[in-house]
Amino acid sequence: MAVEFANSVPTGGVPGSTVVKRLSGGALLLGSLTIMMIVVASAVGPFNIPISHTATTLLDLAGIGESTAAPTEQAIIQSIRLPRIFLAFFVGAALGISGGIMQGLFRNSMADPGIIGVSSGGATGAVFAIASGASTVSTLFLPLFAFVGSAISMTIVFLIASVGGRFSMATLLLGGIAVSSFLGAVTTATIILTDDLNVQRQIIFWIAGGVDTARWESVRIAAPIIGVGALITVFVARDLNLLLVGEDEARSLGVRVTLVRNTLLISASLITGAAVAFSGIIAFVGLVVPHVVRLAVGADHRVLLPLSALGGGLFLLVADTAARVILSPAELRVGILTAMIGAPFFVYLLVRNRSRTSML
Amino acid sequence: MKLSWRAGTVRRVNVNSLLLVIAGVVAAAIVACGGGEEAEVSATVEATAVQSTATVSPVPAPDLIRFADVPGIVDPTNFGWPRSVETPEGVISLTAPSTKIHSLSLGHSEILAALVDFDRLTAVYSFFVDDEQSNIAALSADHKMIGFDPEEVVALEPEVIIASRFTNAETVGLLKGAGIPVARTNLESSALGNIPNILLIGYMVGAEIEALELVDEIESRMRLITDGLAGASTGVGTRVLSVSKWTSAFAAGSGTTEGGIIEQAGAINAAADSGIEGHQQVSIESIAAINPDVIIVPQPLESANTFIDELMSSPALAEVPAVKNGQVFYVEPKYHTTLSHWNVRGIEQLAGLLYPSAFSGVAFEDFTNWGD
């Protein structure tokens, strides 16, 4: 799979006009769908709000006209639905772009954002915050601990991969698997050994993943980290293309291999860490979305990464909106829906595009 | 008038002594009537020797007739030993009142604590000592504690194990495989609906009289609630939402312990009324859509207060009657979340909250455990 993956990747030689055309076309399509979805997601939910009230409230927020919605309706749109919508979008974007980076760096289509232990580290950090009681001190402590956990986990895996002074991607991958397994065991042990049922419940529900606890504070913290990280990766996307044909070849083409690789790994890890910190572990987005985008627009990372971000954001937004309304007034965990929507769709694409898939 | 039910005021009577007295009276009456066949007298007298290896079924005393309709009792006329019960785990035969009973659930342990000396329970689990979640925390604190490994249960050499429907099948299979009789009873979310289970458990452990006392107490307490509700002039039909927050918020819909308590307290379970079944995740917006008159939060006090603050300060809930009228309450989770007779305390507590005028003179008290 790895060789096939590498052979299919353009080496930066695709004409710039083609890249611009694919990127702008894809961005226009996904951007339009995202805006439409934001409006739809703002309009639907367990609390029935007339569409005209939603529309005037959104326009009011944009500085156009005045909302005709009742105060409760405005409060629901502004303080519940919109933060959740934006957090879902940013988390999905983070997982989508991180998945694209990891699949590219590891030249393995099975790679996902959590492959080097970032998600497990985030989970362990969150578990520590819950078990220690820190999460009850401030609502921001839980994501903070999760983010720190992700960062520590990433650092440990990097140190493992750099033992002996020579960085190895294979060791990074295996180290990530080992650290993930270890941290997963720590999390499980904490759940089993704790005497406190409340702690057990909080850990289990956090790990299940979701953006239902979104607040504007969450968006304000997560969005800049994810946004900056995503921008950085987009700027080095061309070098990622070159890296995929081999480090020596890339070096001969003027790529500062170590810098590019580390930039991508650290950015992807921080982006994932920020997402995990606010949403827990949401599976399948980082695996499926880059695949789907790759099938649609090819494997050039200059196009793939930005569109994976947009696609991931849109996908999670759709899934979370469905999670809110399918069992209304109850909700589904969004992770359940991402898997339920993503897995069959993924299989459908694999079967439908078997000939193209074999080359990815 | 100050109504009060004080559990445990009825003196606990040893079942054997009572049966002995009953048998004596019956035998005397038969002899006095001159029509007593020896066989009948003999059988009745034999039944008094409960601890012996008697195999003849005695005639049940009048109160014991209540056991006749209890599902799971194989021979409702047999109050001697051995006796058999049938549960979803099959038929088990009990040769004598067990002195080493192991309960795999908190709810069963709470019931057993009311029926038998707690020392007859082989061990407890760590969460039994949490006094916010457990009604037997004090008893459990000094008791042997074990983990969740079935091997630890086997090592206790219990004579009978009582499991709930929540106990996983593998654990039950392992314990049965070790040759230990396992009975699984399905505790109900209705206080009165749970009576057959209490009687079955009492029958299994040879605590029929204690089970009848407990059932009498439950029925008396529930009558008090029913009478109070009948006299309540306002508030009946109040829509109550039971919701807890564990990272995400979860509402108790139909089929839940909390939902059962709400309905038995004369209110409408707002979550079930909105179509929620079981415990389901809800958002603040969902709570606004459910639009309850009263919200109860059955979770530990500290986290409950945090959640209540969040509910009370949410602008999205400002017009929800429960929030608008300050009807958001912490309720003790140990009465609301464990299936046992202690749910009646939850019903009493909630009824008192919802209809204060109807129960203004009532001093509800806790149940007592065996020997208290």
Chai-1 contact restraints between the chains, C-beta under 6 A:
chainA,res_idxA,chainB,res_idxB,connection_type,confidence,min_distance_angstrom,max_distance_angstrom,comment,restraint_id
A,G45,B,E285,contact,1.0,0.0,6.0,A-B,restraint_1
A,P46,B,E285,contact,1.0,0.0,6.0,A-B,restraint_2
A,P46,B,S286,contact,1.0,0.0,6.0,A-B,restraint_3
A,P46,B,A289,contact,1.0,0.0,6.0,A-B,restraint_4
A,F47,B,E285,contact,1.0,0.0,6.0,A-B,restraint_5
A,F47,B,A288,contact,1.0,0.0,6.0,A-B,restraint_6
A,F47,B,A289,contact,1.0,0.0,6.0,A-B,restraint_7
A,T72,B,E319,contact,1.0,0.0,6.0,A-B,restraint_8
A,A75,B,P315,contact,1.0,0.0,6.0,A-B,restraint_9
A,A75,B,A316,contact,1.0,0.0,6.0,A-B,restraint_10
A,I76,B,E285,contact,1.0,0.0,6.0,A-B,restraint_11
A,I76,B,A316,contact,1.0,0.0,6.0,A-B,restraint_12
A,S79,B,P315,contact,1.0,0.0,6.0,A-B,restraint_13
A,I80,B,I284,contact,1.0,0.0,6.0,A-B,restraint_14
A,I80,B,E285,contact,1.0,0.0,6.0,A-B,restraint_15
A,I80,B,A316,contact,1.0,0.0,6.0,A-B,restraint_16
A,D195,B,S126,contact,1.0,0.0,6.0,A-B,restraint_17
A,L197,B,F127,contact,1.0,0.0,6.0,A-B,restraint_18
A,N198,B,P300,contact,1.0,0.0,6.0,A-B,restraint_19
A,R201,B,W246,contact,1.0,0.0,6.0,A-B,restraint_20
A,Q202,B,W246,contact,1.0,0.0,6.0,A-B,restraint_21
A,Q202,B,T247,contact,1.0,0.0,6.0,A-B,restraint_22
A,F205,B,W246,contact,1.0,0.0,6.0,A-B,restraint_23
A,F205,B,T247,contact,1.0,0.0,6.0,A-B,restraint_24
A,F205,B,S248,contact,1.0,0.0,6.0,A-B,restraint_25
A,W206,B,T247,contact,1.0,0.0,6.0,A-B,restraint_26
A,D212,B,S248,contact,1.0,0.0,6.0,A-B,restraint_27
A,D212,B,S283,contact,1.0,0.0,6.0,A-B,restraint_28
A,P329,B,S274,contact,1.0,0.0,6.0,A-B,restraint_29
A,P329,B,S286,contact,1.0,0.0,6.0,A-B,restraint_30
A,P329,B,A289,contact,1.0,0.0,6.0,A-B,restraint_31
A,P329,B,I290,contact,1.0,0.0,6.0,A-B,restraint_32
A,A330,B,I276,contact,1.0,0.0,6.0,A-B,restraint_33
A,A330,B,Q280,contact,1.0,0.0,6.0,A-B,restraint_34
A,A330,B,V282,contact,1.0,0.0,6.0,A-B,restraint_35
A,E331,B,Q281,contact,1.0,0.0,6.0,A-B,restraint_36
A,E331,B,S283,contact,1.0,0.0,6.0,A-B,restraint_37
